[in-house]
Amino acid sequence: MTHCVLGIDPGLAHTGWGLIKSDGIRHAHLAHGSIKTPAAMPFHERLLTIHQNLSQLIEEYRPVGAGMETLYFSKNVSSGIPVAQARGVAVLAIAQRSMAFQEFSPTAIKQSVVGSGGADKTQVQHMVRLLLGLPDIPKPDHAADALAAAITFVHHGSLWSTASVVQ
């Protein structure tokens, strides 16, 4: 059985997304991209744009589940607040479709995709390319990160006996 899974790398300016299909062992790329919202756009409209675009992707591809990296704050908590709000509208789009959802730490994603929780961003992007059989590393970086979250969801998920099949 093959299932469609969505990965999301949320951000206010750029929300990366990636869709894969997988049988639990082998993964194939479906689509990826980034939802861009200009800084000049009113804040609430930026959040609405993210929600609407993700909702449209979910409606079109009908993924059975979604993975997303957990939010962590390094030094500046206030810079993470807009990311947290973008995450909120992404989670809302997922919840409105009653999809399975799981968050993963950056270390868990690196471990799942590369085999080492200490891997760097370049190693993760290279392994995403290899695992999905792509000729090049997916661009932009946010989309590659989203695809890594989708792959991690598959590696940690238990959908294979209950989810709907991708045609």
FENRAJO-V627665 format. One record per residue. SS is DSSP state (H for helix, E for strand, - for the rest). PHI is phi in whole degrees, 0 to 359 (NA if undefined). Layout:
ss=(SS,SS)
phi=(PHI,PHI)
//
This chain:
ss=(-,-,E,E,E,E,E,E,E,-,-,-,-,E,E,E,E,E,E,E,E,E,-,-,-,-,E,E,E,E,E,E,E,E,E,E,-,-,-,-,-,-,H,H,H,H,H,H,H,H,H,H,H,H,H,H,H,H,H,H,H,-,-,-,E,E,E,E,E,-,-,-,-,-,-,-,H,H,H,H,H,H,H,H,H,H,H,H,H,H,H,H,H,H,H,H,-,-,-,E,E,E,E,E,-,H,H,H,H,H,H,H,H,-,-,-,-,-,-,-,H,H,H,H,H,H,H,H,H,H,H,-,-,-,-,-,-,-,-,-,H,H,H,H,H,H,H,H,H,H,H,H,H,H,H,H,-,-,-,-,-,-,-,-,-,-,-)
phi=(NA,247,234,267,227,255,243,227,242,284,194,287,280,219,252,280,219,209,238,232,240,209,260,102,239,260,240,227,285,255,192,203,176,218,267,256,233,290,301,285,287,305,309,295,288,295,296,298,300,299,299,296,293,295,299,295,297,296,295,289,264,52,294,271,200,216,239,210,286,294,272,224,253,272,251,251,299,296,288,276,297,299,295,298,290,296,300,299,288,293,296,300,299,292,295,296,255,54,276,294,216,213,256,225,291,305,296,296,294,299,298,293,273,257,99,217,293,262,297,266,302,296,296,297,298,296,291,301,302,293,297,261,64,270,289,224,295,299,238,286,305,298,290,298,296,294,297,298,294,294,298,296,302,297,295,254,277,229,276,297,258,237,277,283,270,280,278)
//
